[in-house]
Amino acid sequence: MFYREAGQFKTNYEADQGVFPIIQDRWFIGLVLLIAFVVVPVIADEYWMQAILIPLCIYALAAIGLNILTGYAGQVSLGTGAFMAIGAYGTYKLSTAFPDLNILIAFLVSGLFSAGVGIVFGIPSLRIKGFYLAVATLAAQFFILWLFNKVGWFYNNNPSGTISAPPRELFGILVTGPEATVTARYYLVLTFLCVFGLAAKNLVRGRIGRSWMAIRDMDIAAEIIGIEPLKTKLLAFAISSFYCGVAGALYIFSWLGSAETEAFDINLSFRIMFMIIIGGLGSIMGSIMGAAFITLLPIFLTNVPPMIGLPIATDLSKHIEEIIFGVLIVFFLIAEPHGLARLWQIAKEKLRQWPFPY
């Protein structure tokens, strides 16, 4: 079979521990990137870009952030929507207060704002865990949105209470605002996903990632061998919130265009959590797969039944979607806790041993 590493000799530790040690994996990722950056913008229409691909990339980025905290560090969070809101409102304030500020810098600085707030709400993780920590982060979800909703300074005292993405250019190309093309916004979110995804992949493979996983598996044993629980947990909260903050900025500036605080409500936090449960806890690839699944499932339920002569009412389709989500979450928690990423890994292992898979 074509998926064999026979003859691929590693002559140093760096090559053996590479992100993609098998050349077939490198070719596969290269092909995926080629399709995403070159083929998709040519063949995809505006509906696919606006309704599917752009939100998919944004959700995947937020899911990676939550997976760093929950999947790798073992800290439960229900405040993802609030941390995304910090990134969105932070970018809005920076871009309106400093019109000449580069939009990339605004995104990254807003991510740092979100990271700082994440550290504050991560402090209780030293003493509490599990359900109690989830309640603490849930308090962040409600408090932050209440603050943004009640203090007019955050939305420049707009009578409608909404924030809107002002037009901003990047390398001479309009990437935000109502006049920005869908292709430019797609390239922006895709680039963020690729860069931040690769950074997260390398981060979790290093010393910091191993510290997170040690805390996740048994925090007392991790402390005994010299890992500082508070520092490690707060770092996980900071990096996770940073990712979510950048995703929240892209959520408004590259997809919705304008929104109120309701766009970041608890339903968004649950949606991101469903993505990492279905995609796979402790997996960067699983975050992307879970985001793709949850983004595509509603579109599948809306468009496929009428094609096969089975029209479904919109309200019924929404109920079926929620039922499927619930069933899948229960299924993956029981049958395959590591989600779609583990199923993909099993398929590759069987392919490597074909025709004698175990």
Secondary structure, 3 states (H helix, E strand, C coil): CCCCCCCCCCCCHHHHCCCCCCHHHHHHHHHHHHHHHHHHHHHCCHHHHHHHHHHHHHHHHHHHHHHHHHHHCCCCCCCHHHHHHHHHHHHHHHHHHCCCCCHHHHHHHHHHHHHHHHHHHHHHHHCCCCHHHHHHHHHHHHHHHHHHHHCHHHHCCCCCCCEECCCEEECCEEEECCCCCHHHHHHHHHHHHHHHHHHHHHHHHCHHHHHHHHHHHCHHHHHHCCCCHHHHHHHHHHHHHHHHHHHHHHHHHHHHCEECHHHHCHHHHHHHHHHHHHHCCCCHHHHHHHHHHHHHHHHHHHHHHHHCCCCCCHHHHHHHHHHHHHHHHHHHHHCCCCHHHHHHHHHHHHHHHCCCCC
